[in-house]
Amino acid sequence: MRHCVLCAGILGTVGNGLVLAMFLKFRGLITPTSLLLINLAVSDLGLIVLGFPFSASSSFAGRWLFGEGGCQWYAFMGFLFGSAHIGTLALLALDRYLIACRISLSKNHLLLYLAALALFRTQESPPPRGEQTVNVVVEPPGLPFCRNHLPFRALSICGFMEDPKTA
């Protein structure tokens, strides 16, 4: 099981690195849709580079190695890059929908959406400043991870879609 963790980290690094290298080498391939793929690769690579060393080394040791501060950093990186990944997938779905409807999305509009996503990510990510409760949990397969307990917060971005006639 622990070797699978290492293989996933290596494959993720190589795969996302190749995506970024390809777009750097062939800049003519960059379209609004490919900007979303680049953002997806950057968010995945960020999680792998800044979060994976914590989970992989703790997995091999069989216990969490980085204490409360490391747990908070790991939770912050996980939420920051995880929400970037999810937001980018949502924008990719929107992009595919618009293409299916034959509506083009300009590069400037897409950059504006990506900037809004980045702003949302940084505002909603819990900063690692010691005010949350953290603890280390070992799951049945023996893989340790840290859990960061935050006060419950919910944000509804779908409320505008409700039809007042049916509500």
N, C-alpha and C positions, 0 to 999 in steps of 0.2 A: 504493500500500500504506500509506503513512504517513497519508494522508487517512482511510483506513478506521479507523486507530487513533483518530484524533481524533473521528470520527463515533461510534465505539463508546463513547468516554468521555462524549460529550455525551448520547447516547441513554440510557446507563446512569444518568447523573446525573438527567436529567429523569424517566425512568421510575420509578426508585426514590424520587425526591423526591415524585412524584405519589402513589405508594402510601402513603408516610408522611403526606402532607398529607390524603389522603382519610380515613385512620383517625383523624387528629387532629380533622378537621372533623366526622366522623360517628362519635362514640365509641360509639354504640349498636350499631355493627356489630362491635365487638370481641368475639370468641369465643376459646376456646382455640386453634382452628385459625388464626384470624387473627393471634393472637400469634406463631405460627410464621412467618407471612408477613411480619409486621412485623420480626421478628428477621432474616429472610432479606434484607429490604430494607436494614436497618441494616448488616448485614455487607457487602453489596454496595456500599453507599454509602461505608462506611468504607474499603474497598479503593480505590474510585475517587478519593475525596478525598485519602487519605493515601499512595496508591501510584501512581496514574495519572500525576500530574505528573512523576514520575521517569522512567517508561517513555516517556511521550509526548514530552517535551522531548528525551530522548536519541534517540528514534526520528527526530525531525526533524533533529537535529544529526548523526546517523549514527555517533555514538560515545557511550559512557557518560560522562555529565557530572558525576557526583557522587562519584567516588572510592570508596575502600574503606568509609568510614563511611556514605555514602549507600547503598552496596550492602547493607550490613548492615541498615540501617533498612528498605530496600525488601524484603529477605528476611524480616525480622521481621513487617512489615505484611502481606506476602503470605501467610505461614504463619498468622498470627493470624486474619485475616479469611477466608482460604481454609478453614481448619479450622472456623471458625464456620459458614460456608456449607455445608460437607459435613455437619457435625453437625446443622444445622437440617434439611437434606434428609432425613437419617436419621430425625429426630423426626417430620417430615411423613409419611414412609412408615409409621412406627409409628402415628401418628394415623389415617391412612387405613385401616390394617389393623384397628385397634380399632373404627373406625366400621363397617367391613364386617362385623365380628363382633358388632355392636350392643353394644359396651362403651363407655361414656362415660368420657372423661378429664376430670377436674375441672381448673378453672383453677389451683388450688393445686398439684396434681400436675405440671401443665405448667410452672409457674413453678419448681418444684423441679428438673425436668429441665433447664430452660434455665440455672438457676444452676449445676448440675453441669457442663453443657456449657461455661459460661464459666470455671469453675474448671479444667477440663481444658485448655481453650485456653490460659489464661495459664500453666499449669504446663508445657505441652509446647512452647510457642513459644520458639524460641531468642532470648534477649535480645541486642540489638546491643551487645555489650561488647568486641568486638575479639579474641575468642579463636578465632574460626573463620577458615578460609581462604576468601578471596573472590577471584574473578577475573571479568573482563568478557569476554563471548563475543559475537561477531557472527555471527548465523545467515546462511545463504545469501541470504535476501531483503534483507539489509542492516539488520536490526533488532537493535540492540545490547541486551543485557540482562546483568545480573550474576548470577553463580552462587555460591551460598553452600554450601561443603562442610562438612557436619556429620558427626561420628562416627555410625555406623549405630546406630539405636535402633529397636526394634520393640515394639509393645504389642499383645497379643492380647486382644480383648474378646469373642472368639467361643469361647474354650476351654470354657466351661461348656456349650456346645451339643452337645458330643461325647457320643455314646452309648457307655458303657463296654462294652456287650455286643458292639458291632461293632468296637471299637478293638483 
